Each structure stands twice: as C-alpha cells, then as structure tokens.
Amino acid sequence: MRAEKKILICGAGIAGPACAYWLDQHGFSVVIAERAKALRDGGQNVDIKGAAQQIIFIMGIADKIAAKDTMEQGVKCLDQSGNIVAVFPKGGFPSLTAEF
C-alpha cells in the first residue's frame, strides 16, 4: 500500500491554486490555507503571457479566464496637454496588456 502524499499550500492567490491543481494531478492530497475570510471584490489585473498561456490551455481553463476579461484595450500615455504620446495596444508589441 502506498502512503498518502499530503501537501499544505499557504495562500490562495495566483500560485496556490495552480500549484494545488498540478499536485492533485500527480496524486497528492492537497489542502489550501488562506488567511482571508472571503474572496475580495477587487485586486490587481493579471496578464497571462508566454508559457503561462500554454499552461492555461493544458489545464482547460482558458475559456473561463477569457470570460473574466476586464475588456481593457491597452494603454495610452498622454502628455500634460492631453495629447497621446505613446500607445500600447492589447496583445501588440510592445504591450502592457496581454490577451489573457
């Protein structure tokens, strides 16, 4: 009989649940401990770029993430007079906003 492999993850931010997912896929029993009593309504936007985009497709969660898109279309930088001095479109290069 194989001993049960137990893992405790501290924190339910971005990395905690992702780590729990992969550990579960490999036969670990995972518990996530989070000090916050409830989900927060707000927070920082997260851009998923590069290899992380491949991972969300492998995990089967790309559609769920896309459904929660903030609809941000990119970033425009203005001078003191309100003139556009730089544009960084969503998903473009260079870009400050990723597709996910």
Phi and psi in degrees as GROMACS dihedral restraints (atoms count N, CA, C in turn):
[ dihedral_restraints ]
;  ai    aj    ak    al  type     phi  dphi    fc
    3     4     5     6     1   -83.1    20    10
    4     5     6     7     1   135.5    20    10
    6     7     8     9     1   -68.7    20    10
    7     8     9    10     1   141.0    20    10
    9    10    11    12     1   -69.2    20    10
   10    11    12    13     1   133.1    20    10
   12    13    14    15     1   -95.6    20    10
   13    14    15    16     1   115.1    20    10
   15    16    17    18     1  -111.7    20    10
   16    17    18    19     1   138.2    20    10
   18    19    20    21     1  -132.3    20    10
   19    20    21    22     1   135.5    20    10
   21    22    23    24     1  -110.6    20    10
   22    23    24    25     1   125.2    20    10
   24    25    26    27     1  -109.8    20    10
   25    26    27    28     1   128.2    20    10
   27    28    29    30     1   -97.9    20    10
   28    29    30    31     1   112.1    20    10
   30    31    32    33     1   113.7    20    10
   31    32    33    34     1   126.6    20    10
   33    34    35    36     1  -110.7    20    10
   34    35    36    37     1    38.9    20    10
   36    37    38    39     1   -79.0    20    10
   37    38    39    40     1  -134.7    20    10
   39    40    41    42     1   -77.3    20    10
   40    41    42    43     1   -49.0    20    10
   42    43    44    45     1   -75.8    20    10
   43    44    45    46     1   -36.0    20    10
   45    46    47    48     1   -56.4    20    10
   46    47    48    49     1   -57.3    20    10
   48    49    50    51     1   -63.5    20    10
   49    50    51    52     1   -35.0    20    10
   51    52    53    54     1   -64.5    20    10
   52    53    54    55     1   -44.0    20    10
   54    55    56    57     1   -63.2    20    10
   55    56    57    58     1   -42.7    20    10
   57    58    59    60     1   -60.5    20    10
   58    59    60    61     1   -40.8    20    10
   60    61    62    63     1   -56.6    20    10
   61    62    63    64     1   -51.8    20    10
   63    64    65    66     1   -69.5    20    10
   64    65    66    67     1   -37.0    20    10
   66    67    68    69     1   -63.4    20    10
   67    68    69    70     1   -41.7    20    10
   69    70    71    72     1   -61.0    20    10
   70    71    72    73     1   -40.6    20    10
   72    73    74    75     1   -61.4    20    10
   73    74    75    76     1   -23.9    20    10
   75    76    77    78     1  -106.2    20    10
   76    77    78    79     1    21.2    20    10
   78    79    80    81     1    89.1    20    10
   79    80    81    82     1     9.9    20    10
   81    82    83    84     1   -86.9    20    10
   82    83    84    85     1   149.1    20    10
   84    85    86    87     1   -92.5    20    10
   85    86    87    88     1   118.0    20    10
   87    88    89    90     1  -117.0    20    10
   88    89    90    91     1   136.9    20    10
   90    91    92    93     1  -124.7    20    10
   91    92    93    94     1   132.8    20    10
   93    94    95    96     1  -105.9    20    10
   94    95    96    97     1   126.3    20    10
   96    97    98    99     1  -106.0    20    10
   97    98    99   100     1   130.7    20    10
   99   100   101   102     1  -132.3    20    10
  100   101   102   103     1   132.7    20    10
  102   103   104   105     1   -77.4    20    10
  103   104   105   106     1   -25.7    20    10
  105   106   107   108     1   -67.9    20    10
  106   107   108   109     1   141.5    20    10
  108   109   110   111     1   -79.5    20    10
  109   110   111   112     1   -21.3    20    10
  111   112   113   114     1  -153.7    20    10
  112   113   114   115     1   165.5    20    10
  114   115   116   117     1   -65.1    20    10
  115   116   117   118     1   146.7    20    10
  117   118   119   120     1   -90.9    20    10
  118   119   120   121     1   145.9    20    10
  120   121   122   123     1   -71.6    20    10
  121   122   123   124     1   -31.9    20    10
  123   124   125   126     1  -116.3    20    10
  124   125   126   127     1  -173.9    20    10
  126   127   128   129     1   153.3    20    10
  127   128   129   130     1  -177.4    20    10
  129   130   131   132     1   -83.2    20    10
  130   131   132   133     1   139.3    20    10
  132   133   134   135     1   -62.5    20    10
  133   134   135   136     1   148.0    20    10
  135   136   137   138     1  -123.4    20    10
  136   137   138   139     1   126.0    20    10
  138   139   140   141     1   -95.6    20    10
  139   140   141   142     1   132.8    20    10
  141   142   143   144     1  -106.2    20    10
  142   143   144   145     1   111.4    20    10
  144   145   146   147     1  -124.5    20    10
  145   146   147   148     1   163.9    20    10
  147   148   149   150     1    57.7    20    10
  148   149   150   151     1  -132.4    20    10
  150   151   152   153     1   -61.1    20    10
  151   152   153   154     1   -28.0    20    10
  153   154   155   156     1   -61.8    20    10
  154   155   156   157     1   -31.4    20    10
  156   157   158   159     1   -65.5    20    10
  157   158   159   160     1   -39.6    20    10
  159   160   161   162     1   -62.8    20    10
  160   161   162   163     1   -40.1    20    10
  162   163   164   165     1   -64.0    20    10
  163   164   165   166     1   -42.5    20    10
  165   166   167   168     1   -66.8    20    10
  166   167   168   169     1   -28.1    20    10
  168   169   170   171     1   -72.0    20    10
  169   170   171   172     1   -42.4    20    10
  171   172   173   174     1   -61.6    20    10
  172   173   174   175     1   -39.4    20    10
  174   175   176   177     1   -73.5    20    10
  175   176   177   178     1   -14.6    20    10
  177   178   179   180     1    77.6    20    10
  178   179   180   181     1    25.7    20    10
  180   181   182   183     1  -117.3    20    10
  181   182   183   184     1     7.2    20    10
  183   184   185   186     1   -59.8    20    10
  184   185   186   187     1   -42.6    20    10
  186   187   188   189     1   -64.6    20    10
  187   188   189   190     1   -38.8    20    10
  189   190   191   192     1   -66.3    20    10
  190   191   192   193     1   -39.0    20    10
  192   193   194   195     1   -67.7    20    10
  193   194   195   196     1   -44.4    20    10
  195   196   197   198     1   -60.4    20    10
  196   197   198   199     1   -34.0    20    10
  198   199   200   201     1   -67.9    20    10
  199   200   201   202     1   -19.5    20    10
  201   202   203   204     1  -100.2    20    10
  202   203   204   205     1    13.9    20    10
  204   205   206   207     1   -54.7    20    10
  205   206   207   208     1   139.5    20    10
  207   208   209   210     1   -77.5    20    10
  208   209   210   211     1    -7.7    20    10
  210   211   212   213     1    69.0    20    10
  211   212   213   214     1    14.2    20    10
  213   214   215   216     1   -63.1    20    10
  214   215   216   217     1   133.3    20    10
  216   217   218   219     1  -100.4    20    10
  217   218   219   220     1     3.8    20    10
  219   220   221   222     1   129.8    20    10
  220   221   222   223     1  -164.1    20    10
  222   223   224   225     1  -131.5    20    10
  223   224   225   226     1   135.9    20    10
  225   226   227   228     1  -118.9    20    10
  226   227   228   229     1   132.4    20    10
  228   229   230   231     1  -102.2    20    10
  229   230   231   232     1   132.7    20    10
  231   232   233   234     1  -114.7    20    10
  232   233   234   235     1   151.5    20    10
  234   235   236   237     1   -87.5    20    10
  235   236   237   238     1  -175.5    20    10
  237   238   239   240     1   -62.5    20    10
  238   239   240   241     1   -23.1    20    10
  240   241   242   243     1   -91.2    20    10
  241   242   243   244     1    -1.3    20    10
  243   244   245   246     1    89.4    20    10
  244   245   246   247     1     6.8    20    10
  246   247   248   249     1   -79.5    20    10
  247   248   249   250     1   139.1    20    10
  249   250   251   252     1   -71.9    20    10
  250   251   252   253     1   125.3    20    10
  252   253   254   255     1  -112.4    20    10
  253   254   255   256     1   -15.6    20    10
  255   256   257   258     1  -158.1    20    10
  256   257   258   259     1   143.6    20    10
  258   259   260   261     1  -129.4    20    10
  259   260   261   262     1   131.0    20    10
  261   262   263   264     1  -125.1    20    10
  262   263   264   265     1    89.2    20    10
  264   265   266   267     1   -69.2    20    10
  265   266   267   268     1   153.4    20    10
  267   268   269   270     1   -58.2    20    10
  268   269   270   271     1   126.3    20    10
  270   271   272   273     1    76.4    20    10
  271   272   273   274     1    -3.7    20    10
  273   274   275   276     1   -82.0    20    10
  274   275   276   277     1  -175.2    20    10
  276   277   278   279     1  -130.0    20    10
  277   278   279   280     1   124.4    20    10
  279   280   281   282     1   -75.6    20    10
  280   281   282   283     1   154.5    20    10
  282   283   284   285     1  -140.1    20    10
  283   284   285   286     1   144.8    20    10
  285   286   287   288     1   -99.9    20    10
  286   287   288   289     1    -7.2    20    10
  288   289   290   291     1  -127.2    20    10
  289   290   291   292     1   125.7    20    10
  291   292   293   294     1   -90.7    20    10
  292   293   294   295     1   168.4    20    10
  294   295   296   297     1   -61.1    20    10
  295   296   297   298     1   -36.8    20    10
